[in-house]
């Protein structure tokens, strides 16, 4: 695999329909030491079709090792005004890259790391690497955990889950989850459905009677992988967190990615995005695609607004409008992945584009 550049950029690239969950297997994290403000965090994950990766991020340096090929890449990085990281290669154990090659990646501290190797579009070299941090303990019992659906290729807005709430029950080290979910229109899909016999080990919940694996992170974010080509879900935080309000969350600056899925072909694209409170409309989020993550800090000539109509149980609902006249509804989850005294908000949502295809968007508050 070439790693000429490792980027998350505004280039359209082919990705798996289950991009956001198909690379998470075998993830973990170790923390400690490191430079001021960041510490040392090691993320473990995979890249389709099966390369295993380990990435260590310190306060200003990175090391990435493809554990399948044995190649290691290391260098320095800076945090751009856009909130993305810009890395510069210092050295490598392969001649596929050269010193001073540059690229971009995105970190959600103690949660996940996204790295985009730059290869020919539509090839395995072009697949995003997604690594997750691993929690040391499983979730508490008796809590509600809201989540957003990551669609598979059979997903439809009617009669298929778009969002839901899972209630955990813990007895004797064994979890049972009571699941309530709704489709895109808000109609119930499952009511009180049980997911039984889960146990926690090595950062994830597994069950002998289910193919679904749930990866827990130290920040409280969780990612569910329902199996190859079956999609999944992601969520985080209890739905009763009193610190999360639309008014508070919309007053922040965010950066992240949007995953576009093509249900017909099973392919899609991923773009770097930013979001902030709309300057002239308090309580409304303005989002845009980055054309240049080095210098761009806001929208250029096109953007999208997210206007909220309801907020309950950790979910925010509303209308999405763009400058081309398109509008549709959205459903999103707002989670605090920081602390009560020092909150850091993460937003994960689902919407439908003008062609009727689903898309997931994931943004993290910038410092």
Secondary structure as GFF3:
##gff-version 3
##sequence-region A 1 367
A	DSSP	alpha_helix	19	22	.	.	.	ID=ss1
A	DSSP	beta_strand	29	31	.	.	.	ID=ss2
A	DSSP	beta_strand	41	47	.	.	.	ID=ss3
A	DSSP	beta_strand	51	57	.	.	.	ID=ss4
A	DSSP	beta_strand	61	66	.	.	.	ID=ss5
A	DSSP	beta_strand	72	79	.	.	.	ID=ss6
A	DSSP	beta_strand	85	92	.	.	.	ID=ss7
A	DSSP	beta_strand	102	108	.	.	.	ID=ss8
A	DSSP	beta_strand	112	116	.	.	.	ID=ss9
A	DSSP	three_ten_helix	124	126	.	.	.	ID=ss10
A	DSSP	beta_strand	128	132	.	.	.	ID=ss11
A	DSSP	beta_strand	144	150	.	.	.	ID=ss12
A	DSSP	beta_strand	163	171	.	.	.	ID=ss13
A	DSSP	beta_strand	174	182	.	.	.	ID=ss14
A	DSSP	beta_strand	188	201	.	.	.	ID=ss15
A	DSSP	beta_strand	204	207	.	.	.	ID=ss16
A	DSSP	beta_strand	210	216	.	.	.	ID=ss17
A	DSSP	beta_strand	221	225	.	.	.	ID=ss18
A	DSSP	beta_strand	232	238	.	.	.	ID=ss19
A	DSSP	alpha_helix	246	250	.	.	.	ID=ss20
A	DSSP	beta_strand	254	262	.	.	.	ID=ss21
A	DSSP	beta_strand	267	277	.	.	.	ID=ss22
A	DSSP	beta_strand	285	289	.	.	.	ID=ss23
A	DSSP	beta_strand	304	312	.	.	.	ID=ss24
A	DSSP	beta_strand	315	322	.	.	.	ID=ss25
A	DSSP	beta_strand	327	336	.	.	.	ID=ss26
A	DSSP	beta_strand	345	352	.	.	.	ID=ss27
A	DSSP	beta_strand	358	365	.	.	.	ID=ss28
###
